[in-house]
């Protein structure tokens, strides 16, 4: 039965608040499966006009070709589940 379930990529998004030297930012990252301590990530400036980090990160991912299947959340993160594998695999560090 478990072999019939889709294997999806988990892309996480978190908000990084402003500091004395930097404005607010959004961190989009993907935990590396074989090493839970490592992540592939990219940080983007927070858009105060848009406001919602889930909307901002969704727009970034879709613009870069991610096929988002659904969303989820946990205490400090929004999560997108995507099915970009094989030829459609997109590295987080290549996001624009």
N, C-alpha and C positions, 0 to 999 in steps of 0.2 A: 504493500500500500504506500509506504513512504517514497518509493521510487517513482510514483506517479505525481508527486508534488513538484512544482516549479522551483528551481534554484534561482533566487534573486540576489542581486547585489544590494548591500545596505550602505547607503550614503547618509552620513550624519551632518547636521548643521547646528552650529552653536553661535551665540551672540558674544562678542568680546566688547566690553564696555570701554568708554573713553578713558584715557590716561592723561597725565600732564603733557605728554608729547605726541599722542596719537588720538585721532577721533575714533568713534565707534566703528567696529568691523564685524564681518560675518566670516566664520570659518567653516568651509565645506571640507569634510574629510571622510576617508574610508579606512576603517580598521583593517590591517593586514591579517588575513586569516591564520597564517602559520605562526604569527608572533603578535599576541594581543597587546603588547606594549608599544608597537610601532603603528604609525598611521601615515597615509599619503594625504597631504592636505594642501589647500590653497586658501588664502585670505583675501577678502574683497572689502572695499570701503562700504560702509553702511549708507544706504540712501534714505535720508530723512523724509524725502517727498513720498516715497513708497511706504516706508515705515515697517511693514510686516516682514520679519526675516524669512518666514516660510515662503511668502510670495516672491521676495527677492531671490532667494536661492532656487526656487522652482524655475523662475525665469532664466537664471544663469544656466541651470542644468539642461533645460529644454533647448535653449539657444545653442548649446554645445552638442546637441544630438542625443541626449539621454532619453530613453523610453521609460518614463515613470509609470509604474503599475499602480502603486498605492502609497499612502503615507502612514506613519505611525509616530508616536512620540514617547519620550521618557522624561524624567525630571528636568534635565538641563539641555536636551537636544530635540530637534525635529528630525525625523527620519524619512527618507525616500527609499522605496524599494524599486529597483530598475532591473531590466533584463538585457542589458548591454554586455554581451559575451562574444567570444570569437572575433570575427571581422569587425563587429560593431563595438568592441571594447574601447573605452575612452579612459585615459588616465586622468585622475583628478588634477595632477600637476599641469596638465595641458589645457585646463579650462581658461577661457578668455572672458 
